[in-house]
Amino acid sequence: MADAFSAATAALFKDPNLATTGTYTPRDGAPVTVKVLRAAPRPVTLEVGRGGASSDLARPFEVLTSEVPDRPYRGATLEVDGTLYEVENAEARARGTVWFLDVRKA
C-alpha cells in the first residue's frame, strides 16, 4: 500500500479541477498520455547583455513519475491543451513521485 504522501499526490492528479490530460513524448520514444498539473509560472532570465537582463515567465508542469518512469531530458515534448512544449529540464520532487518540468513553447 502506498504511503499517505503518495496517495495525496495521486489524488491531486485525479482532480479534474487541478489536472488536465497531456501527451508526453520522450526524445526517442513513443507518445504517452499523462495527467498534468500546471505549476505556478516563475520568472527566468533569458539573456544578459549590454542592455541588462531580459526575462520571461517559465511555465512549468508536473507529471507523475509513475506515468513517466524515466527522467525526461531536454528535447522531449509535452502537449497540453493543443500547445506543444519542449522540455528544458526535469527534476524529481515530492519524494520522487513527481517530475517538475521546465518547458518552453516548441
C-alpha positions in Angstrom: 0.0 0.0 0.0 1.3 3.5 -0.9 2.2 5.9 1.9 -0.1 8.8 2.7 2.0 11.3 0.9 2.0 9.3 -2.4 -1.8 8.8 -2.1 -2.3 12.5 -1.6 -0.2 13.3 -4.6 -2.1 10.8 -6.8 -5.3 12.4 -5.6 -4.2 15.8 -6.8 -3.6 14.4 -10.3 -7.0 12.8 -10.4 -8.8 16.0 -9.5 -10.3 17.5 -12.8 -10.2 21.0 -11.3 -6.4 20.8 -10.9 -5.2 18.3 -13.5 -5.5 18.0 -17.3 -4.5 15.4 -19.8 -1.4 15.8 -21.9 0.8 13.8 -24.2 4.4 13.3 -23.2 6.9 12.2 -25.9 10.4 11.3 -25.0 13.2 12.3 -27.4 13.5 8.8 -28.8 10.2 7.1 -27.8 6.5 6.7 -28.3 3.9 9.2 -27.0 2.3 8.5 -23.7 -0.9 10.0 -22.3 -0.3 11.6 -18.9 -2.0 13.7 -16.3 -0.5 17.1 -16.0 -0.6 19.8 -13.3 0.3 23.3 -14.2 2.8 24.8 -11.7 2.9 28.5 -10.9 4.7 30.5 -13.6 8.1 31.8 -12.4 10.5 34.4 -13.7 13.6 33.3 -15.5 16.4 35.2 -17.0 16.7 34.7 -20.8 19.9 36.6 -21.6 22.2 39.1 -20.1 23.6 41.7 -22.5 24.6 45.3 -22.7 21.1 46.4 -22.2 20.7 44.3 -19.0 18.9 41.1 -18.4 15.7 40.2 -20.2 13.3 37.8 -18.5 10.2 35.9 -19.2 7.9 33.6 -17.2 8.7 29.9 -17.3 5.6 27.7 -17.5 6.5 24.6 -15.6 4.4 21.5 -15.4 4.3 18.5 -13.1 3.8 14.8 -14.2 3.7 11.7 -12.2 6.9 9.5 -12.2 4.6 6.5 -12.3 3.4 7.7 -15.8 6.9 8.9 -16.9 9.3 6.5 -15.1 12.5 7.6 -17.0 13.9 11.0 -16.3 12.7 13.4 -19.1 15.6 15.0 -20.9 15.9 18.2 -23.0 14.2 17.7 -26.3 11.3 15.6 -25.0 7.9 17.2 -25.7 4.7 17.7 -23.7 1.5 18.7 -25.5 -1.1 20.3 -23.2 -4.4 21.8 -24.5 -3.2 21.9 -28.1 0.1 23.7 -27.3 3.4 21.8 -27.8 6.2 22.5 -25.3 9.8 21.3 -25.3 11.3 20.1 -22.0 14.3 22.1 -21.0 14.9 20.5 -17.6 13.4 18.0 -15.2 13.8 17.4 -11.5 12.2 14.9 -9.2 10.1 16.4 -6.4 7.5 15.4 -3.8 9.6 12.5 -2.6 10.3 11.3 -6.1 6.6 10.9 -7.1 6.6 13.9 -9.5 8.7 15.2 -12.3 8.8 19.0 -12.3 9.3 20.0 -15.9 10.7 23.4 -17.1 9.4 23.8 -20.6 9.3 26.3 -23.4 6.9 26.5 -26.4 8.2 24.4 -29.2 
